[in-house]
Amino acid sequence: MANSKQAAKRARQSEVRRQRNTANRSKMRTAIKNVLKAVSAGEKTAAESAYKVAVPVIDTMVNKKIIHKNKAARHKSRLNSHIQAM
């Protein structure tokens, strides 16, 4: 429980930011899953189009400091290698 007005406001701000970060992280994970679904189904054109949608979403998460840039690079690299292996 917050003991001051300042602490109460910080608690409110933290909660709003937590919810926003959770929604953004979920959006990124969904984009990644869409690529993997298309790859597992064997649909190369669908996988490529889903990849083109997923890359800006992943990059946005880096800019918002939700994930580290190396994690984003790792995701993009692995998704791309899945598509190239098809």
Secondary structure as GFF3:
##gff-version 3
##sequence-region A 1 86
A	DSSP	alpha_helix	5	41	.	.	.	ID=ss1
A	DSSP	alpha_helix	44	63	.	.	.	ID=ss2
A	DSSP	alpha_helix	69	84	.	.	.	ID=ss3
###
